[in-house]
Amino acid sequence: MSKNIACIIQARMNSSRFPAKIMAPINNKNLLTCVIDRVKLSNIKNIIVATTNNPCDDIIENLVYNKSNIFGIYRGDENDVLKRYIDTMKHCKFDVAIRVTADCPLIDPININELLEEYANYPNSDYIWFENMPEGIWSAELVSLKALELIYNNTNEPYYREHVTPYIRDNPKMFHNVRYPLRNKHYSRYKTKNTQFSVDTVYDLEWVREIFEYFSPRINFKVDEIIEFYKQYKQK
């Protein structure tokens, strides 16, 4: 696997919907640490946390420096997340990123591994994303620096600058080899407007805490186990 690929986890304390959620405790850890530890179960060799220059994010930098087996941290623009990704990749000299957000402590390492395998088979791809999979579990996506720079040069719309990759999905013909491979199609029935696997609210945090406590000390629980637990949790 090419050494110019990194998993970049975007994280900041000033979340508009749920401030400081990434430091919320989960089973003797915090949310961001859970994300990092799940990513480390994958085959990705380089992990970077991309946070902001806001002083309130000093706590994130301190956390990352205390983690072993993580490539490092980059601090950049707080609101222009697209620019933060571009600057992170340029500074750390990576051409391709696997994008993960810090509100996804249930991110599946198999998702990351399959992105790496797909990219190995189609190494000129600008973008790879698995459609119709549980959001928050299979939310990682692979994107090239070249594609991010193309977005940056073509739009100033705040939505695209904040959410990074929707511009590719909205304008696929502008990019090279945009791929939406099919995986585990039976999971698509769980991808509904009422299903939430990322942490955006206190309620999300409560049930995510329960799943980590239920499987503790394991952290390598699979998507099938998560979904089965979720179904039971919803019936309470």
C-alpha positions in Angstrom: 0.0 0.0 0.0 1.3 3.4 -0.9 2.9 5.4 1.9 1.3 8.6 0.8 -2.1 7.7 2.3 -3.2 8.9 5.7 -6.4 8.7 7.7 -7.2 12.3 8.7 -9.6 12.7 11.6 -11.2 16.1 11.8 -11.9 17.3 15.4 -12.7 20.5 17.2 -14.2 21.5 20.5 -16.6 24.2 19.2 -19.2 21.9 17.7 -22.3 24.0 17.0 -24.7 21.2 17.9 -22.9 19.6 20.8 -19.9 21.6 22.1 -17.0 19.6 23.6 -18.6 16.3 22.8 -15.3 14.8 21.6 -14.0 14.9 25.2 -17.2 13.3 26.6 -16.3 10.3 28.7 -17.0 6.8 27.2 -16.0 3.8 29.2 -13.0 5.3 30.9 -11.9 7.1 27.7 -13.2 10.0 25.7 -15.0 10.1 22.4 -12.0 11.2 20.3 -9.8 8.5 21.8 -12.5 5.9 20.9 -12.4 7.1 17.3 -8.6 6.9 17.2 -8.5 3.5 18.8 -11.1 2.1 16.3 -9.1 3.6 13.4 -5.9 2.0 14.7 -7.6 -1.4 14.3 -7.5 -1.0 10.5 -4.6 -1.4 8.2 -3.9 2.3 7.8 -0.4 3.2 8.9 -0.6 6.9 9.2 -3.2 8.7 11.4 -3.4 12.5 11.7 -5.8 14.5 13.7 -6.7 17.8 12.0 -7.9 20.3 14.5 -8.1 24.1 14.5 -5.9 27.1 15.6 -8.5 28.0 18.2 -6.9 27.9 21.7 -9.8 25.8 23.0 -8.4 23.0 20.8 -5.1 22.9 22.7 -6.6 20.0 24.7 -6.9 18.0 21.4 -3.2 18.6 20.6 -2.2 17.5 24.1 -4.3 14.3 23.8 -2.8 13.4 20.5 0.8 13.9 21.7 0.0 11.4 24.5 -1.2 8.7 22.1 1.2 6.1 20.7 1.2 4.9 17.2 -0.3 8.0 15.7 1.4 10.0 13.0 0.6 13.5 14.4 -1.6 16.5 14.5 -2.1 19.5 12.3 -3.9 22.7 13.3 -5.6 24.9 10.7 -8.6 26.9 9.7 -11.6 26.4 12.1 -14.5 27.0 9.7 -13.0 26.2 6.3 -12.6 22.5 6.9 -11.8 21.9 3.2 -8.8 24.2 3.5 -7.8 22.5 6.7 -7.7 19.1 4.9 -5.7 20.5 2.0 -3.2 22.2 4.4 -2.9 19.1 6.5 -2.2 16.9 3.5 0.3 19.4 2.0 2.1 19.9 5.3 2.4 16.2 6.1 3.0 15.3 2.4 0.1 13.0 1.7 -1.6 12.7 -1.6 -4.6 10.7 -0.5 -6.7 10.9 2.6 -9.2 8.7 4.3 -11.5 11.2 5.9 -13.1 10.4 9.3 -15.0 12.7 11.6 -14.5 12.7 15.3 -18.2 12.3 16.0 -18.0 8.6 14.8 -16.6 6.5 17.7 -18.3 3.4 16.0 -16.3 3.8 12.8 -15.7 0.3 11.4 -12.0 -0.5 10.7 -13.2 -2.9 8.0 -14.7 0.2 6.2 -11.2 1.7 6.1 -9.6 -1.6 5.0 -12.0 -1.9 2.1 -11.4 1.7 1.0 -7.6 0.8 1.0 -8.3 -2.3 -1.1 -10.6 -0.5 -3.5 -7.9 2.2 -4.0 -5.2 -0.5 -4.5 -7.3 -1.8 -7.3 -8.1 1.6 -8.7 -5.2 3.8 -7.7 -6.2 6.8 -9.9 -9.5 7.3 -8.1 -10.2 10.8 -6.9 -13.0 9.6 -4.5 -14.3 6.4 -3.1 -17.3 6.1 -0.8 -19.6 3.2 0.1 -23.2 4.1 -0.5 -26.2 2.7 1.4 -24.2 1.7 4.5 -24.9 2.7 8.1 -23.9 6.3 8.6 -21.5 6.8 11.5 -20.2 3.2 11.2 -19.3 3.1 7.5 -18.8 6.9 7.0 -15.1 6.9 6.1 -14.4 8.1 2.6 -11.2 8.2 0.5 -10.3 11.4 -1.4 -7.3 12.7 -3.3 -5.6 16.0 -2.6 -6.0 16.8 -6.3 -9.8 16.5 -5.9 -9.8 18.7 -2.8 -7.8 21.4 -4.5 -10.3 21.2 -7.5 -13.2 21.8 -5.1 -11.3 24.7 -3.4 -10.7 26.4 -6.7 -14.3 26.0 -7.9 -16.5 27.0 -5.0 -16.7 29.3 -2.1 -20.0 28.1 -0.8 -19.8 27.6 3.0 -21.7 24.3 2.8 -19.0 22.7 0.5 -16.2 24.3 2.5 -17.5 22.9 5.8 -18.5 19.4 4.7 -15.6 18.8 2.3 -16.8 16.1 -0.1 -20.5 16.7 -1.1 -19.2 18.8 -4.0 -17.7 15.7 -5.6 -21.0 13.8 -5.3 -22.9 16.8 -6.7 -20.4 17.2 -9.6 -18.9 13.7 -10.3 -18.0 14.5 -13.9 -15.5 17.1 -12.8 -13.4 14.4 -11.1 -11.5 11.3 -12.2 -12.8 7.8 -11.4 -15.4 8.6 -8.7 -16.3 5.2 -7.3 -19.3 4.1 -5.3 -18.6 0.3 -4.8 -21.4 -1.9 -3.4 -20.8 -3.7 -0.1 -23.0 -5.7 2.1 -26.2 -4.5 0.5 -28.4 -5.9 3.2 -27.2 -3.2 5.6 -28.9 -0.5 3.5 -32.2 -1.2 5.2 -30.8 0.4 8.4 -29.9 3.6 6.5 -33.0 5.6 7.3 -33.6 9.1 8.5 -34.3 7.8 12.0 -31.1 5.9 12.3 -28.2 7.7 14.0 -24.8 6.1 14.6 -22.7 9.3 14.9 -22.8 11.4 18.1 -24.7 14.7 17.5 -26.8 14.8 20.6 -26.8 13.8 24.3 -29.1 10.9 23.4 -26.6 9.6 20.8 -23.8 9.8 23.4 -25.9 7.8 25.9 -26.5 4.9 23.6 -22.9 4.9 22.3 -21.7 4.8 25.9 -23.9 1.7 26.5 -22.5 -0.1 23.5 -18.9 0.4 24.5 -19.8 -0.7 28.1 -21.6 -3.7 26.8 -18.7 -5.0 24.7 -15.9 -3.9 27.1 -13.0 -4.6 27.1 -13.4 -5.4 23.4 -13.3 -2.4 21.1 -13.3 -4.5 17.8 -17.0 -5.1 17.7 -18.4 -5.4 14.2 -21.1 -3.6 12.3 -23.5 -6.6 12.7 -23.1 -6.5 16.5 -23.6 -2.7 16.6 -26.8 -2.9 14.6 -28.2 -5.8 16.6 -27.4 -3.9 19.9 -29.0 -0.8 18.4 -32.2 -2.6 17.5 -32.5 -3.9 21.1 -31.7 -0.5 22.5 -34.5 1.2 20.5 -37.0 -1.3 22.0 -36.3 -0.2 25.6 
